[in-house]
């Protein structure tokens, strides 16, 4: 069993916006997310379960209005599901253990980094700075965070 789980305490601690996005499949307005312009070194974890999702080394400015990443930090922590809402077919991205709605993945990312763009809501993430990763139990991911 994973140490990353969805708990009622974690759900109760969410802000209304975090709840709407992670639990009700919402989307934050573009250009409003607090992590959009974050360039600090570290990792991004699920706000509900704490499972590691994305590394700052894989974050890029896609110009779409949401934080964008070229790949997950560990593929096992991300689930991809078909989403046919809003009259289109997209690939939804959810945290595997917390089952939080994160955003969507599109095939228009940097070709040199695999060609994917994980378009993720800031409200579904918690950023952990490189300097705090050991203290918070994420030392296994330090090698995936740039300098």
FENCOR-V744856 format. One record per residue. N is the residue number from 1. OMEGA is omega as a letter, one per 20 degrees, with the letter a starting at -180 (* if undefined). Layout:
BEGIN
n->[N	N]
omega->[OMEGA	OMEGA]
END
This chain:
BEGIN
n->[1	2	3	4	5	6	7	8	9	10	11	12	13	14	15	16	17	18	19	20	21	22	23	24	25	26	27	28	29	30	31	32	33	34	35	36	37	38	39	40	41	42	43	44	45	46	47	48	49	50	51	52	53	54	55	56	57	58	59	60	61	62	63	64	65	66	67	68	69	70	71	72	73	74	75	76	77	78	79	80	81	82	83	84	85	86	87	88	89	90	91	92	93	94	95	96	97	98	99	100	101	102	103	104	105	106	107	108	109	110	111	112	113	114	115	116	117	118	119	120	121	122	123	124	125	126	127	128	129	130	131	132	133	134	135	136	137	138	139	140	141	142	143	144	145	146	147]
omega->[a	r	r	a	r	r	r	r	r	r	a	a	a	r	r	r	r	r	a	a	a	a	a	r	a	r	r	r	r	r	a	a	a	a	a	a	r	r	a	r	r	r	r	a	r	a	a	a	a	a	a	a	a	r	r	r	a	r	r	r	a	a	a	r	r	r	a	a	a	r	r	r	r	a	a	a	a	r	r	a	r	r	a	r	r	r	r	r	r	r	r	r	r	r	a	a	a	a	r	r	a	a	a	r	a	a	a	r	a	a	a	r	r	r	a	r	r	a	a	r	r	a	r	a	r	a	r	a	r	a	a	a	a	a	a	r	a	a	a	a	a	a	a	r	a	r	*]
END
